[in-house]
Amino acid sequence: MTNKISLRKIILLSLIAILLVVYILQLVISGANDGYTLSLKEVPDTIVIKNKTNSEINLINTNGTWLLKDANENSENANLIIPANVETVKQMIDAISKINVLGLVSKNDDNERYGFSDNELIKVVVQKDGKVLRTLELGKNSSTYQQVYGKIDNSKDVLLISGNPKLTFDVTFEDLKSPVETAPENPVANSIAE
């Protein structure tokens, strides 16, 4: 009877040891997939946005001024270069300069499932002196709209990105125009003219 009890104890302790090893391995593997932040070391001087309609918008920093150019030849704004909205450009630079990745979702390049089809995809390319600093492809929003599925630097890996930069880059040419400043009305000058 003593042999039976000790054999049961040995089997039970062996199973506990095996489960402990499996648990530790799971912690190590899942720890490798914890979130991380990708930061740019340089400030871009060009931002190219290709949105769902396959139009391309270029933002170019020329002597400290951000200019907006619609590269779509079929657009009414074709080859028009005007000042860009400084606040919107600043938000874009902040969003692309620091990307918070929550984790890897898929290594299978699941374009349809995660919204990387032509009618949903937003692609952003930032450059400095003609050199590409970062490429960001944005697909579907997550269920909470606080994250978005993305691919970074032409990788096929689908990542979950925090902060939803899609809200920042899902813009039109009109959205990026600098607000037109109008001269304030001068009631004194108007009364003198009458």
C-alpha positions in Angstrom: 0.0 0.0 0.0 2.9 2.3 0.7 4.2 1.7 -2.8 0.8 2.7 -4.3 0.7 6.0 -2.4 4.3 6.9 -3.3 3.7 6.1 -7.0 0.6 8.3 -6.9 2.6 11.1 -5.3 5.3 10.8 -7.9 2.9 10.9 -10.8 1.1 13.9 -9.2 4.3 15.8 -8.5 5.5 15.0 -12.1 2.3 16.4 -13.5 2.6 19.5 -11.4 6.2 20.0 -12.5 5.1 19.6 -16.2 2.3 22.1 -15.8 4.6 24.5 -14.1 7.1 24.3 -17.0 4.3 24.9 -19.5 3.0 27.9 -17.5 6.5 29.4 -17.4 7.0 28.9 -21.2 3.6 30.6 -21.9 4.6 33.6 -19.7 7.9 33.9 -21.6 6.3 33.6 -25.0 3.4 36.0 -24.3 5.9 38.4 -22.7 7.7 38.7 -26.1 4.4 39.9 -27.6 3.8 42.7 -25.2 3.3 46.2 -26.5 6.1 48.4 -27.7 6.6 51.8 -29.2 8.2 52.6 -32.5 9.8 56.1 -32.6 11.3 58.1 -35.5 14.6 59.7 -34.8 14.2 62.3 -37.5 11.4 64.8 -38.3 9.9 64.1 -41.7 9.8 66.9 -44.4 7.3 65.0 -46.7 4.1 63.1 -45.9 2.3 61.2 -48.7 -1.2 59.9 -48.0 -3.0 57.5 -50.3 -6.5 57.0 -49.1 -9.5 54.7 -49.9 -10.3 56.5 -53.1 -6.7 55.9 -54.3 -6.1 59.7 -54.5 -2.7 60.9 -53.3 -2.1 63.9 -51.2 1.4 65.3 -50.6 2.4 67.5 -47.7 5.8 69.1 -48.2 7.8 71.2 -45.8 9.5 74.0 -47.7 11.6 76.4 -45.7 9.5 75.7 -42.6 6.1 76.1 -44.2 4.0 73.0 -44.9 2.5 73.0 -48.4 -0.3 70.8 -49.6 -0.3 69.3 -53.1 -2.9 67.1 -54.7 -1.1 64.7 -56.9 -4.3 63.3 -58.4 -4.3 64.4 -62.1 -8.0 64.0 -62.4 -8.8 66.2 -59.4 -10.1 69.8 -59.6 -7.1 70.6 -57.4 -4.6 68.9 -59.7 -1.1 70.3 -59.2 -2.5 73.0 -56.9 0.0 73.9 -54.1 -1.4 75.8 -51.1 -0.5 76.2 -47.4 -1.5 73.2 -45.3 -3.3 73.3 -41.9 -0.4 73.5 -39.5 -2.3 71.9 -36.6 -3.4 68.9 -38.6 0.1 68.4 -40.0 1.5 68.5 -36.4 -1.0 65.9 -35.3 0.1 63.7 -38.3 3.8 64.1 -37.4 3.1 63.2 -33.8 1.0 60.1 -34.8 3.7 58.8 -37.2 6.7 59.6 -35.0 5.5 57.5 -32.1 3.5 54.4 -32.9 2.3 52.3 -29.9 2.0 48.7 -31.0 -0.1 46.5 -28.7 0.9 43.2 -30.3 1.1 41.0 -33.3 -2.3 39.9 -34.7 -1.4 37.8 -37.7 1.7 36.8 -39.7 -0.5 35.7 -42.7 -1.0 39.0 -44.5 -4.8 38.7 -44.1 -5.8 41.7 -46.3 -9.5 41.3 -46.4 -10.0 40.2 -42.8 -8.2 43.2 -41.3 -9.2 45.9 -43.9 -6.2 46.1 -46.2 -8.3 46.0 -49.3 -8.2 49.0 -51.7 -11.5 50.4 -50.6 -10.5 50.5 -46.9 -6.7 51.0 -46.9 -5.0 54.2 -45.9 -1.3 54.3 -46.7 1.1 56.9 -45.3 4.7 57.3 -46.3 6.9 59.8 -44.5 10.3 60.9 -45.9 13.2 63.1 -45.0 15.4 64.5 -47.8 13.9 61.9 -50.2 14.7 58.9 -47.9 11.7 56.9 -46.6 11.6 57.0 -42.8 8.4 55.0 -42.3 5.6 53.4 -44.2 2.3 52.9 -42.3 -0.7 51.0 -43.7 -3.9 51.3 -41.8 -6.8 48.8 -42.1 -10.0 48.3 -40.1 -10.7 49.8 -36.7 -10.9 47.4 -33.8 -14.2 46.9 -32.1 -13.5 49.7 -29.6 -12.3 52.2 -32.3 -9.4 53.0 -29.9 -7.1 50.7 -32.0 -6.6 50.0 -35.6 -5.0 47.1 -37.5 -1.8 48.2 -39.3 1.3 47.1 -41.1 4.6 49.0 -40.6 7.5 49.5 -43.0 6.2 47.1 -45.7 6.0 44.1 -43.3 3.3 41.5 -43.9 2.7 41.2 -40.2 -0.6 42.6 -39.1 -0.3 44.6 -35.8 -2.8 46.1 -33.4 -1.9 49.8 -33.0 -3.1 51.9 -30.1 -4.5 55.4 -30.4 -6.1 54.8 -33.8 -3.9 56.9 -36.1 -6.5 56.2 -38.9 -8.6 59.0 -37.4 -5.7 61.4 -38.1 -4.8 60.2 -41.6 -8.3 59.6 -43.0 -8.5 63.1 -44.5 -9.3 64.8 -47.8 -7.5 67.5 -49.6 -10.1 70.0 -48.4 -9.6 68.9 -44.7 -5.9 69.7 -45.0 -6.2 73.2 -46.4 -5.0 76.0 -44.1 -8.0 78.0 -42.8 -8.5 81.2 -44.7 -8.1 84.2 -42.4 -10.5 87.0 -43.1 -9.9 90.6 -42.1 -12.0 91.6 -39.1 -14.8 94.0 -39.9 -14.0 97.6 -38.8 -17.3 99.2 -37.9 -15.6 102.7 -37.6 -14.3 102.5 -41.2 -17.7 101.3 -42.5 -19.5 104.2 -40.8 -17.0 106.7 -42.2 -17.4 105.3 -45.7 -21.2 105.8 -45.6 
